[in-house]
Amino acid sequence: MKTITWRSYTVLILSILLILNILLLDLIAPYLNTFTGTLYYLFVPVCLVAIIVFLVLSFKSKKESNILPVLALIITLITLAIIAFFMYLGANFA
């Protein structure tokens, strides 16, 4: 019987936090009157590395169900596509 463990929940929560950070921080930043660039530069790479590590651990486990890690992988790929789009846009049109 396959179960859902804390690793699956952790990778799903991290992927949701990452996409919310990327999509909503620019909307919230003008109201906070703070510089949020350090949050982008620190949180995004650390979160991406943690997601990859937890995804590998979740997929290698034979006792763990793969439903939540697959959902987290899809969310992470969408997030990477958003990051790549804005990197391309910034490099070519700035």
N, C-alpha and C positions, 0 to 999 in steps of 0.2 A: 504494500500500500504506500503510495507516494503522498508525502505531506508537504505543506507549505511552511517553511521555516523563517527565522528572522532574517536570513540573508536575502530572501526574496522580497520581503517587505522593505528592507533597507535599500536595496537597489531601486525599487519602485519609488520610494520616498525621495531618494537622492535625484533620480531623473526628473521627477515632478518639480522639486525645488530648483533644479538647474534651469528648466524651461521657464518657470515662473520668474526666476531671477533675470533671465535674458529679456523676456517679454515685458515685464512690469516695472523693472527698476528705472527705466527712463521716464516712465509716467509718474513715478513717485518722487524722483530725485528733485524736481523743481520745488516741491512743497516742503522738502526736508532741509533745503539750503545747505547741503553738504556735498562734498566731492565723492562720487561713488565709483570712480575709476579703479581705486584699489580693490574694491569688492569684485569688480570684473576680473582684474588681473590675478587675484588670489583665489577666489572662489571657483571660477570656471575651470581652470586646469586641475586643481585639487579634486574637485567634484568629478570631473571626467575620468581621472585616474582611479578614484575610488569606485566609480560605477563599473569600469572595465574589470577591476580586480574582483568585485562582488559578482559580476556576471560570469566570469570564468569559474569562480568557486561554485556558483549556483548550477551552472551547466555541467560541471564535472561530477556533482553529487548524484549518485544513483537513487538515493532515497527521496530526493526532492522533486516536487512537481515543477514543470517548466512553464506554467501559464503566466505567472507574474514576471519572471525574468524575460520572457519573450515580449511582453507588453512594455517593460522597461527598456528593452533593446530598441523597440520601435520608437518610443519617445526620445531616446538618446540619439537615434539616427536622424530624427526630425530636428532635434536641437543642433546636431552637427551640420545639417544642411542649412539651417538659419545662420550659424556662425560662418560657414563657408561663403554663403551669399553676401553677407555684410563685409567679409574680408575682401572678396572679389570687388564688390562695389567701392569699398574704400581705397583699394589699390589702383583701380582703373579710372575712377571719376573724381577723386579728391584733389 
